Each structure stands twice: as structure tokens, then as C-alpha cells.
Amino acid sequence: MKKLLLLSAVLSTVAGYSYGQTEPKIKVSGYLETYYGYDLNKPSDNNRPGFIYSHNRHNEVNLNLGFIKGAYDDGNIRANVALMAGTYTNANMAAEPGVLKNIYEANTGLKLSKTLNLWLDAGIFASHIDFESAVSKDCWVLTRNISSENTPYYESGAKLSYASKDGSFAATLLYLNGWQRINRLNGNSKPAGGLQLTWKPTAKITLNYSNYLGTEGSDALRVNRFYHDVYGIFELTDDFGLTLGLDYGTQQEAKGSKKHNEVFAPVAIARYNISDQWKVAGRVEHYQDKNGIFIVTGTSNGFKTTGYSLNVDYAPISNAVVRLEGKLYDSKDKIFIKNENIVNTNAAVTASIAVSF
């Protein structure tokens, strides 16, 4: 840790001195989150249900996500690179080859206007879909909701972004290599795209619409996917906030077909600040994927599951948080395994310590 802090100080000093600036152009930061999860269904392979990709190990202390990041920004050119490790990495990057599995972020950007906040960025960056990210410390609830787990955590390609001078409105247009992919799927020649619009009518309200349009599968079999993500974050008082989200997606049943399968996923989260150090948050969510676009069950109703979670957070300092969460999934069909029996429910308790620096 001392060596890292020393390196950061040296880089910052050199960058600021070389260009005669008080504000350094190069910044080094990092994040580390360890966790312990206990699944009451006691999976024999110590893996939580297959639709969970973050905090997904049972009955062991492990690293969910850790990364070290370097960032450069001189006002006209910017670049970010971050390397990561953890069980999140193993679960989410399984389809990526070689060293790409350990890239959390790697992108460069060029400002296109002297008067407008208009940027063109290319590379690997965080997803533009959903309000919960891989960095648990920044999320209201310790673990991710089902729709966050089954939409991209990351994406690669290029994006054109604009933000108003007062920060109240932002728009991003994206050209992507696919649905949570760094490398495009072999045999698929079609790129994907997306749009994100964010509006902050007041300092305490954020409204967002994001979408994705692309194809899945090789060219011979590919089907169209169109996904929508809408959410609002409302800081109703200084101590109480509410987040409401709704995801809706469609995908062709088969290439050339006019019939589509659907995914529907509403979610609500409430958070209350007991004090500067203590917070509590609760979440209710529902996820419906009857035909297995993202979550295949082989049952008559498909994946039709409601989730409930409650967590308590303690932040001894501003850049660290200790969290404890209880979560319950209740499915219409019996899709979970407990003691070699198929059941409708799955419950888990998760604890974590997260530090940013």
C-alpha cells in the first residue's frame, strides 16, 4: 500500500510539474471488495444460482472485485486503464480470451469541440444499461438485482457523448461489438448499437433511458434483440431516497420470424440514512423471462421470480463500507435445488468490506 501511494504521489507530481498545472493530469486509484456469502440451499459445488455473477460463491471468504486504475485527462484527450481480479471477473469474463479476462476498463477519448462538452471515446468501458454497476460500494444494495446481473456489466466499441454545461442533461450514442462482449462473437458480422439519455431536472432527481439493439448468434441463425432500460433516482429528503427501474426486452424466436419472446423486470429500492455512518436499504424486484432469453429453466412458466433484500451499511470512513445483506428469491416454478430436491425458493446472507483509494 505504501509503495502504491508513493507511486501515485510521484506520478501526480511529475504530471503537474511538467505542464505547469496545479491539477495533475495523471491519477491512480483502486477498489477492493472482499465478501462472505452463505446460501441456505447449500449448493454442493459452492456456486450460487447460475443467473448470479457477482458475489456468487457460497460459504467462503473471497475477493469479489479488485482493480487498480490509471487515468489521464488534459481537457482535450483522456484515457483510462484498469486491471482487475476476483470472482466477479471469473464469472463475467468467461467468454473473453486470454488477458482480456482481466481488463476492467481500457479506453481513450478525444474532445471534438472547443465550446461544447462533446467527446468521442473508444475501447472497453462500463455498460450504459442499468443503475447498478460492478462496484458494489457505489450501489444502494450490497448485491445486484436480477436485471443488472443479466444485462451487460461492460461493453466495447465507440461512443459519442454530449453533456450540457450545467450537467443537467447528457446523451450518448454507442457503436458496440455485442451484448457484453469485448471480442465480437465468431461468425456474427453485425455490430450492435445503443443510446443513453440522462436528465437531472433538479439536483435530487435523475431520470434515465437506455437501450440496446443488436443480434445474437452466428449469421446463419442470428436473431434481433431490442432492450430498454428506464429508471429514476429520487432523493426525496436529505435522508431518504427511492430508485425505481423497469427493464423490457424482446428477441426474435428465430431468424426471420415475426414472433418475439419478452423479458420484463421492474425493481424498487428504498434507502434511509440513519446517520453519516449508518444506512439501511431494501429492494423488491421481479424478473419474468418465460422463454429463456437470458435465464433458461426448462419449466412451464420459465423464470418468473420475485426477489426481496434488506441490507445494513456501516461506513467508518468516507472511502470504506462494511455491509450485511439478507436476500430471498421466490419463484413461481421449482427451479432451485436444496438437499437434492427442487424447490421454489432460495435465500442467502452476504457480508462484505469494500474500500476505494
N, C-alpha and C positions, 0 to 999 in steps of 0.2 A: 504494500500500500504506500509506504514512504517513497519507494522508487517511482511509483506511478505519479504521485503528487509532485515529486521533484521534476519528472519529465514534463508534466503539464505546465508547470511554472516556467521551465526553461523555454518550451515552445512558445508559450504566450509572450514571454519577454522578448524573444527573438523576433516574433512576428510584429509586435507593436513597435519595437525599436527600429527595425529595418525600414518601416514605411512611415515612421514619424507619427504614429497614431496612438491615442490613449486607449482605444478599444482594440483588443487583439483580434487578428483575423483567424487564427487557428485556436480551436478549443477541443479539449479532450474530456470526455465524460464516460460514465459507465452505469450499469444497472446489474443488480444481483438479487435473485429471489429464490430462497430455499423453502421447501414445504414438506408437510407430512399429511397424507390422506388416508382415511380408513373407510373402505367401502363395506357397509354392513351385509352385503350379499357375499362377501368373502370370495372374490374370484380366484380360482386356482392358479392362474398364470400371473396374478398381481396386476393385471391391466383392467382399468375401468371400462365401461361400455364403449363400443367402437366408435360412437359419434362424438366422444370426448377426446380432445387433442392437447389440451392444456391442463396441468395438474392431473395427469391421467394414470398415475401409479398408485397402487394400493399397499398400505401397511409398510411403508418405507420412507425414510428421510432422503430427500433427493433435491437436485437443482432443477427448478422449472425452467428458468431462463436467466442467463448471464451474458452480458455483452460489453465490449469496450468500443467506444466510438470516437472517431476524429472528424471534425467539421471545419470547413474553410468557407469564409464569406467576406468578400471585399466590397459588397454592394452591387457589383455587376456580374460577378461569377461566384458560384457556390458549389460545394462538393461535400458529400457525406460518405463515410465508410464505417461499417460496424461489423465485427465478427462475434459470433455467439456460440453457446453450447447449452445443453440441458435437455430434459425430457421433452419439452416443447419442440426443440429442434429435431429430435428423433422422430416424433410423431408427424410433424407438419412438413418436413423436408424429405420425406421418404422417396418421393418421386424424382428428386433432383439428383443429378450425377456429381460424383467426386466432391471437390472442395466447395461447390455451390451450396452444399448442405449446411455450411457454417456461415453463410452470408446473411446477416440480418438486414443490412441496408448498404447500398452502393450506388450512388447516383451523382450526376453533375448537372448544373443548371446555368443558364445564360439569361440575363435580363435583356428584354427586347426593346425596351423603351426608356428614355431618359426621364419622361414625365409621368408614366403610368407604372403601376406595380404589376408588370406583365412578364412572366417567366416561361422559359421552355426548359424542362428537365427531362433527363433520360437515364435509365438504369433500373435498379431494383429499389422499391420503396414500399412503405406501409400501404395497406389496402385503403381505398376510398369508400368502402362499404362498411356500415355499422359504426356504432358509437363506442364499442369496447375493443381495445387493442390487446396485443400480446403483453404489454407492460401492465401487469395487474395493479401496481401501485397507483396508476392513473385512473383506474376504474372504480366505480362506486361499490361493486360487489367483488369478493375475492376471486371466484371462478367465473368463467364466461357463460353467457346464455347460449342456448342451443343454436340459435340462428347465427351468432357470432362464430361459434365453433365450426359451422358448416357453410360459411362464406369465406372468401379469401382473407387470410391474415396478411399476406404480402402479394405483390404483383410486380411485373416487369414490363417495360416498354417506354413510352414517352408521354409527357403530359404538358399541356399548355394551360397555365393558370393565371388568373387575374384576381386581385384583391383591391377593394376601394381604399382610399387613403385613411378613412376613419375606421377601417376594419369591420364595418357592418355587413359587407357583402363580399362573397368570394365565389368564383366559378372555375371549374377545372374540366377540361376535355382530355380524354385519355385514349391512347392507342396501345393495346396490350397484346402480350403473347399468349394469353389464355386465362382461364379461371384458376387462380393461384398456381401460376407456373413461371419459372424463370426461363427454362427452355420450352419452346413450343412442342406440343405432342407430335411424335413421329407420324407422318402420313397425313397430318392436318395442315393444309396450306392457307387456311383462312385466319386472318388476325381478328382480334376482338376489340371492343371499344367500350367506353363508359363516360358518364357525365356526373359531376357533383356540383350542387348549388347549396350554398350556406348563407343564411341571413340571420343577423342579430339585430332585431328591431330595438332592443334595449340591452344594457349590459348584463341583465339577468335572464335573458331568453335567447336560445339558439335553436333555429329551425333548419333542417337539412333534408335534401332529397338527393339520392344517389341511384344510379342504375348501371347495368352491365348488359351488353349484347354480344353474343359470340356463339361459337359452335363447339360441340363436344363429340369426340370420336374421330376416327380417320375419315378422309374424304369420301370413301365408298359408303360409309354408314352414318356420317355426321348428322346431328340434329341441332336445331336452333335453340338457344337458351336466352331468355329475356328476364332479368331480375330487377326488382325495385326495392329500395330501402328508404323508408321515411321515418324520421324521429324528431322529437323536440325535447330540449332540456330546459327546465323551468326552475329557477331559483326563486321560489315563492316568497321566502323570507331570508334573513341572514343565516338562519339555522336549518331551514327545511327546503329540500329540493325534490323535484319529481322528473323522471325521464320516461317518456312514452315512445314506443317504437312499433313499427309494423313493416314486415317484410312480405313481399308477394312475388313469386317467380313462376314462370311457365317454361316448359320444354316439350318439344315435339315428341310424340310417341315413337315415330320412326321417320327416316328421311323421306321427304316429300309428302308426309301426312299433314292433313289439316287439323288433326286432333292433337290436343296438348294435355300434358299432366301438369299439376299445380302444386305449389308449396305455399303455405300460409302460416305466418308466425308473428303474433303480437306479443309484446313484452312491456311490463311496467315495473319501474324501480323507484322506491322512495328512500331518501336518506335524511337523517336528522343528526345535527351536530350537538352533542351533549355539552362539549366544551372544546377548547382548542386542540386537546389531545384525544378526546374520545368521540367516536361516531358510531352510529348503528345504521344499517341499511337492510331493506327487504326487497325481494323480487318475486314477481309472479309472471310466468311465461307459458305459452302454448305453442306447440310445433306440430304441424299437420303435413305429412308427406305420404299420401296414400299409396302412390305408385312407385316409391323408391327412387326419386330423382337423386337425392343425396344420402338417404338413410334407408337401407333395404332391410325388411324384416321377414318377408315371405308369409305374412299373416293377412287375414281378410280385410282389416282396416288399415293396414300398413303402419307407419309410425305416426301415432296420434297420441301425443304425450304432453302432460301439463307438469310444469316444474315450479317448486317453491324453494326459496332460500332466504336465510337470515344470517347476517354477519355483524360482528363487533370488531371495531378497529381501535388500536391504541398507537398513537404517534408520539413517541418520547421526544423526537426532534423533527424538524420540518422535512428532512430527506429520508426518513425511515418510518416504517409502519409494521406493526405486529397485528395479524388478523386471525380471526376464528370464524368459520362458517359451517352451518348445517344446511344440507340440501336434500330434497326429496323429489323424485320423479314418479309420476303416476300415469301409467299407460292404459289405453283402452284395451289393447291386446296383451297377452302374456309374451313379453319379448326379452325379459331379463332372466338370468339364471342365478338361483340361490340353492345351495346344497344339492346340486344336480337336478333341481326342479325348475320348471319355467314359471315365473311369477310376473305380476303386473307392476311391481314397484321396485325402486332402487333408492337407497338412502346412503349418504356419506357425510363424514365430518372432515374438514380440511383446515389446517393451520399453516400460516406462512409468515416469513420475515422477509421484507423487501427493503433494499437500500439503494438509493441513487446517489451518484457522486460525479 
